[in-house]
Amino acid sequence: MSTALKMEVGTEEIIEAVKRMKKQEREDFIEDLLASTSPEYLLSIKEARAEYKAGKVKSHKDVFGE
């Protein structure tokens, strides 16, 4: 038998908690948040990974000539 606890968490509390995260932890959290709320974002990641795997990439030098 599982027990659930429901509690209200305000926007400011979430923002403050995210600000206290280490940089990598914060970046991972934001990516996970985007992924969980945006099917378009997930699709763009899937497409980008497929293009990378197929070799459809250009180097920084190719794009910017530097």
C-alpha positions in Angstrom: 0.0 0.0 0.0 1.4 3.4 -1.0 0.8 6.7 0.6 0.7 10.0 -1.3 1.4 13.4 0.1 0.1 16.4 -1.7 1.6 19.8 -1.0 1.5 23.2 -2.7 4.8 24.6 -3.9 4.9 28.2 -5.2 6.8 29.5 -8.3 9.2 31.5 -6.1 10.1 28.4 -4.1 10.9 26.5 -7.3 13.0 29.3 -8.7 15.0 29.6 -5.5 15.6 25.9 -5.4 16.8 25.9 -9.0 19.1 28.9 -8.3 20.7 26.9 -5.5 21.5 24.0 -7.8 25.0 23.4 -9.1 25.4 24.5 -12.7 25.3 21.0 -14.3 22.5 19.9 -12.0 20.5 23.0 -13.0 21.2 22.5 -16.7 20.1 18.8 -16.5 16.9 19.8 -14.6 15.9 22.5 -17.1 16.5 20.0 -20.0 14.4 17.4 -18.2 11.7 20.0 -17.6 11.6 21.0 -21.2 11.5 17.4 -22.3 8.7 16.5 -20.0 6.5 19.4 -21.1 7.3 19.8 -24.8 6.8 17.0 -27.4 8.3 19.3 -30.0 11.5 19.6 -27.9 11.7 15.8 -27.6 11.2 15.5 -31.4 13.9 18.0 -32.1 16.4 16.1 -29.9 15.5 12.8 -31.7 16.0 14.5 -35.1 19.3 16.1 -34.1 20.6 12.8 -32.8 19.6 11.0 -36.0 21.3 13.7 -38.1 24.5 13.5 -36.0 24.5 9.7 -36.3 24.1 10.0 -40.1 27.0 12.3 -40.3 25.0 15.4 -41.3 27.0 17.8 -39.2 29.4 20.6 -40.0 32.3 21.9 -37.9 32.5 25.3 -36.4 35.1 26.2 -39.0 32.9 25.1 -41.9 30.0 27.2 -40.6 31.9 30.3 -39.4 35.2 30.0 -41.4 37.3 30.5 -38.3 
